[in-house]
């Protein structure tokens, strides 16, 4: 069973709520494969129109990485392959949860502190 989360789906306003609920769901579902994608605002889509009209605020890169950190820190699958390497993500990482949790969190923290660069905006894509 696989589970994919969409970072940024809760917008800035519900970012923490979205991340903690995602972690709870990952624990409850106990998937074999867990991954993340990052929301991208594509022109002419409903979410893009909501953002343009200030009804949705896309989280900053830092907030998106904090969402990722919460999911990794709080999700407790029995033994899941974890990937955040899709082109939409700012930080391509992977490992197994819970085995590699500390190393994955260390990579996220390094990116948040500026020690590891984010994926360039031009290289992100669907």
Residue pairs with C-beta under 8 A, 6 or more apart in sequence:
1 29
1 30
1 31
1 32
1 33
2 31
2 32
2 33
2 34
2 35
3 25
3 26
3 29
3 31
3 33
3 34
3 35
4 34
4 35
4 36
4 37
5 22
5 26
5 34
5 35
5 36
5 37
5 71
6 36
6 37
6 38
6 39
7 36
7 37
7 38
7 39
7 59
7 64
7 67
7 68
7 89
8 15
8 38
8 39
8 58
8 59
8 64
8 67
9 18
9 39
10 17
10 18
10 19
11 56
11 57
11 58
11 59
12 57
12 58
12 59
12 60
12 63
13 57
15 59
15 63
15 66
15 67
16 66
16 67
16 70
18 67
19 66
19 67
19 68
19 70
19 71
19 74
20 70
20 74
22 67
22 70
22 71
22 75
23 70
23 71
23 73
23 74
23 75
24 74
26 34
26 71
26 75
26 76
26 77
26 80
27 74
27 75
27 76
27 77
29 77
30 77
30 78
30 80
31 77
31 80
32 79
32 80
32 81
33 80
33 81
33 83
34 75
34 77
34 80
34 81
34 82
34 83
34 97
35 82
35 83
35 84
35 85
35 86
36 68
36 71
36 83
36 84
36 86
36 89
37 86
37 88
37 89
38 64
38 86
38 88
38 89
38 90
38 124
39 47
39 58
39 88
40 88
40 124
40 126
41 47
41 48
41 51
41 58
42 48
42 126
47 56
50 56
51 57
51 58
59 67
61 90
61 118
62 112
64 90
65 90
65 91
65 108
65 111
65 112
66 112
68 84
68 91
68 108
69 105
69 108
69 109
69 112
72 82
72 97
72 101
72 104
72 105
72 108
73 101
73 105
75 97
76 97
76 98
77 97
77 98
79 96
79 97
79 98
79 99
80 96
80 97
81 94
81 96
82 94
82 95
82 96
82 97
82 100
82 104
83 93
83 94
84 91
84 92
84 93
84 94
85 92
85 93
85 94
87 119
87 123
87 124
87 125
87 126
88 124
88 125
88 126
89 119
89 124
90 111
90 118
90 119
90 124
91 107
91 108
91 111
91 116
91 118
91 119
92 119
93 104
93 107
93 108
94 104
95 101
95 103
95 104
97 104
107 116
110 116
111 117
111 118
